[in-house]
Amino acid sequence: MRRGRRFYYDLFSRVYDKVIALHSADKAGKLRSWLVEQGGCKGGMRVLDLCTGTGSVAIEASRTGSLVVGLDFSWGMLEKARDKGKGARHLVWVQGSAPFLPFRDESFHVVYCSHAFYELRDWEKLWTLGEVKRVLLPGGCFLMMEHEEPSHPVVRFLYKVRLASMGSLDSSRFISKELKLFSRFFKDVVREKSPTGNSKLIKGVKR
């Protein structure tokens, strides 16, 4: 199953940016700048972009002068990210799995996860929250940006089918109580809509 998921994302990497731009209503790519700004990245910080995909958020964060690690389990996604990030400074790509992060405790000031968290299996979501807390420095923040559930019934149905195909069979129940779950791992948890209105941001600080 895991090999099949990786193969799917290797193929999906070819159209990933277009799909995200369409769903998030952010064809100009301004949403990633807004996300990075919310994390307060600056020179000297260490930043992790979890499930980096084709690296858009990681590349944007590296422009702040922070040392940024983009992690993904799909080699196809990482190859695309490397191509996009050629010439960028302070940027490292790592192949790895979100629920089993290959980093020491308290390694990062900020951790991002953009439009990928819901596609983790249900048990992976909880393990990933624990791992994010582990690798964050005290007072560091985790920022998760995700699609809002589409209002159009047909689009909403396709959205749920895609989540289910990735193993997220209970995502609707998770979404309904996600703030409560995030509060088990982080303090000062807040939720807000993105400037486009099609995505949301959940942010928490390590206890």
PyMOL commands that set and color helices and strands:
alter all, ss='L'
color gray80, all
select helices_A, chain A and resi 2-12+16-24+30-39+56-62+75-84+117-119+122-135+153-165+171-176+178-185
alter helices_A, ss='H'
color red, helices_A
select strands_A, chain A and resi 46-50+67-72+91-95+108-114+136-147+186-193+199-206
alter strands_A, ss='S'
color yellow, strands_A
deselect
rebuild
show_as cartoon
